Amino acid sequence: MLHHHPLLFDSRATTQSIMFASAFSSNGKSGRSPFSGSSSTHDMGLNLCKQTARKNRHGRFSKAWDRGKLKATNVYGRRAQEGVLEEEVSPMSETRPSWKIFPGQAFPLGASEVGNGVNFAIFSQHATAVTLCIVLTKRGKLGTLDGGMIELALDPQVNKTGDIWHICIEDLPRSNVLYGYHVDGPRDWNQGHRFDNSIVLIDPYAKLIDGRQYFGDISKKFSKFLGTYDFEGLPFDWGVNYKRPDVPEKDLVVYEMNVRAFTRDESSELDPEIRGSYLGVIEKIPHLLELGINAVELLPVFEFDELEFQRRPNPRDHMINTWGYSTINFFAPMSRYASAGGGPVNASWEFKQMVKSLHGAGIEVILDVVYNHTNEADDANPYTTSFRGIDNKVYYMLDLENNGQLLNFSGCGNTLNCNHPVVMELILDSLRHWVTEYHVDGFRFDLASVLCRGTDGSRLNAPPLVRAIAKDAVLSKCKIIAEPWDCGGLYLVGRFPNWDRWAEWNGKFRDDIRKFIKGDSGMKGSFATRVAGSSDLYNVNKRKPYHSINFVIAHDGFTLRDLVSCNFKHNEANGEGGNDGCNDNFSWNCGFEGETDNANINALRSRQMKNFHLALLISQGTPMMLMGDEYGHTRYGNNNSYGHDTAINNFQWKQLDARRHSHFRFFSEVIKFRRSHDVFGRENFLNKNDVTWHESNWDNPESRFLAFTLHEGQGGDIYLAFNSHDYVVKVSIPPPPMKRSWFRVVDTNLKSPDDFVHDGVPGVGNTYDIAPYSSILLEAKL
C-alpha cells in the first residue's frame, strides 16, 4: 500500500507560535509551523516573528499579549468569561487590535458565524486535548500566508460540551483564514487509537478546503490541506426564474462524466484558464443537449488529493488520481476544479454556477459520493489528514480482536464506520449540505454495501444510515442510487435495503447484455429479463423498473470501444504488473486484439457498439452511459485508468467532430427516440398486454436471436429484434396494428445515415433479413 507523509510541523520555522490557555493567560509556547518561510506580518498586526527576535535579544520572552482582561459578559446565549487579547505596542505597530475569546457553543459543528464572532466546534469522543490552529492569509489570497500559526488550547472544563470541543473568537476576519486542529489522546494502538498531536488536522465539517492551487502541480505535491470559510461573500444568485428540472425517475437518461476530463484536452478549444473546470462544463452544455441526455452523474467532486500516489516511491508514483475516489472532506467542492487556480471560494461559486446552468438546460446533477472510505489509507502507510487523528476509533471500522487493526471492505485500506451515530450524522449533514447549498439533485453511493455494515463490519438487514437517507425530509426528493456491492464480498444487487426509494446500479444488466450481444450461448432468457426491466430483481414491494440503473459501460472497466476491441485488459501503464482491474470483462475483440486497419473488423465493431447502445436505450429502467462512448473513446484496453490525467481519460473533441455525422449521430438519435416514446420508460413492470415475445425457442442454449414487440396502447407499437448469430436470420415480421404500417427506424447493419432514420423508412415486408451481429427497430405508424 502507499505511504503518505503526514502534515508535520517544521521545527526550523522562524515563527513563534502562541498558545492561549482557557484562562486566556499569555503563556508562550515554542511552536513548529508547517508553513516554511512564513515570517511576514498579518493584517491584524500579530507579529509572531517579532517575538522570537525579542527573545533572542533579551534572553527571555517579552509578553506579546497584555494579561487577559476578564469581565462577565452575556454573549451568544450564555454568560461567559471574556478574554481580551491585545498585542504589545511596538515601533512596528501603532494600533492595538484585539481578539475576544469566548467558550463558544457546541452546535453547529464546523466553523460558523455567530454575532460578531466565529465559532469553532469539533467532535472527538476520545481526545484528551484539542488545540485550534489559525493562520491568517493575505486578503483575497488563500494559501499566501501573512504571519505564523496561532494556537488556542481548549480547556475541557470550559470549552467542551459532551464530546464536542468548541471556542468562539470575536473580531476574527470573516474570510481568508485557514484553520485546523491538533488533537491528542490515548496512544493505545490495540484499542484503535491513532492520536498524533504533531499533525494539523482538517475539520471534518469544514465547508471549504484550501490546499494546492493547480491540479496536478508536481512542485506542490506535499501541499498541506486546511479548512477555511467565507462569511463575507454575497449569497449566490440563483435567479428569479430559477427552478430545478425535477425530471421523473422513469424519464432519466444519465451521462456519467468526469468534470476535469470533460474539457481538459486542448481539443476542447476552451480558454486554457477554464479547461478542466466547473466553468468548462458550462461551455459544453450544448454538446450534452445535442446528445440528448437529461442528467449528469459527476465522478467525485469532493475535495481530494490527486497527488496522493506521489508522496513516496512506489509502483504508482507516476500517476495522478484523476477519478477522485479518495475523499479528504465531505463538504468542500474540489478546489482545483475552479478556473484559473481560483481556490476554494471560487470553486464553491463556480460549482453553483455550473449547477444553475445545467438546470437551466433541463439537466439534473447527480454526484458520485464516496462515504465508504477516505484518503487516509491503511496502518502500513497512513496519510493522516483528518478523521484518523481526530478519533480513529469512532470514524473507522476496527477489528478490536486483532490489535485494533483497520477493517478494509473498500479495498482502499480503511472503511468508514458509517452506522456509528456520529458518523451517520456527519454523512447526513454532508448530503443535506449539497442539496441545500449547491442544489444537487441526487447521489450515487460508491460501494454502497459498506453502508449496510455494522461497526464490526457485519451485515445489517436494516442499516440505520440507509434508512435515514431514504426517510430524511431534505433528501426526500433526491435521486438516491446504490452501487450495491463492496470489496468485502457483500453483493446486494436486487437485495439492497431500499425502503422503496433506493435505485441500484444493476451489475447483472451489464453482464447479461454484454454476454448476449457478443454471442454467448444460453443468454437469451437473461437478455429478455434485463431489457424487460429486471423484474426478477426489482418487482418487490413498491419498487419500480426505474430503480434499476441499467448500464453496459461505466468509468470502472472498458470503454464501449474497448469492449469490442479487447479480449484482455491492458493495464501495464498502471505500474501494478497487470494485477489491477477486473478480469471478467465479458468482452470480444471481434477477431483482432486492439486497434486495427481491417475494414471488416472495424465495421463489425461499429455494429456491436450500436447494438449495445440500442439495447441499453430500449430497456425498461434508467439508462446510464459513459462520457466519450458517444464518439467511441478508447483507453487502449486499460480498464482501470483512475491514475492517468491524459488523453486516456480526457474527452477528445476532435474525434467527436470526426464522427459527428456517423457514430455520434446514431447515439444521439437513439437517446432522443427513447425520450420521445414512453413505451421505453414505463412506470410499472411489463405485463402480458405490454409486450409480445416472438419466441418459441427459449430452451435452446444455442439460440442467439430474440424478437419482441412493445405495445404502446394507441397503436404506435415498437418491434425490436437482436441477432447475435454470425449468420443472417430471416425473420417473420408480425402484422402491425390496425391501419398502421411498419417503418424501419434502426438497422445497425446499415451505414450512416441509414442506420437510424427518425421518420422511418416505409415498405417493410412480411420478412426481414437481419444481418449477423445486428439489430433492428421498427415503428408502427399511420
Secondary structure, 3 states (H helix, E strand, C coil): CCCCCCCECECCCCCCCEEECCCCCCCECCCCECCCCCCCCCCCCCCHHHHHHHHHHHCCCCCCECCCEEEEEEECCEEEEEEEEEECCECCECCCCEEEEECCCCCCCEEEEECCEEEEEEECCCCCEEEEEEEEECCCCCCCEEEEEEEEEECCCCCEECCEEEEEEECCCCEEEEEEEEEECCCCHHHCCCCCCCECECCCCCCEEECCCCCCCHHHCCCCCEEEEECCCCCCCCCCCCCCCCCCHHHCCEEEECHHHHHCCHHHCCCCCCCCCHHHHHHCHHHHHHHCCCEEEECCCECECCCHHHCCCCCCCCCCCCCCCCECCCCCECHHHCHHHCHHHHHHHHHHHHHHHHHHCCCEEEEEECCCCCCCCCCCCCCCCCHHHHHHHHHECEECCCCCEECCCCCCCCCECCCCHHHHHHHHHHHHHHHHCCCCCEEEECCHHHHHECCCCCECCCCHHHHHHHHCCCCCCCEEEECCCCCCCCCCCCCCCCCCCCEEECHHHHHHHHHHHHCCCCCHHHHHHHHCCCHHHHCCCCCCHHHEEEECCCCCCCCHHHHCCCCCCCCHHHCCCCCCCCCCCCCCCCCCCCCCCCHHHHHHHHHHHHHHHHHHHHCCCEEEEECCCCCCCCCCCCCCCCCCCCCCCCCCHHHHHHCCCCHHHHHHHHHHHHHCCHHHCCCCCCCCCCEEECCCCCCCCCCCEEEEEECCCCCCCEEEEEECCCCCEEEECCCCCCCCEEEEEEECCCCCCCCEEEEEECCCCCEEEECCCEEEEEEEEC
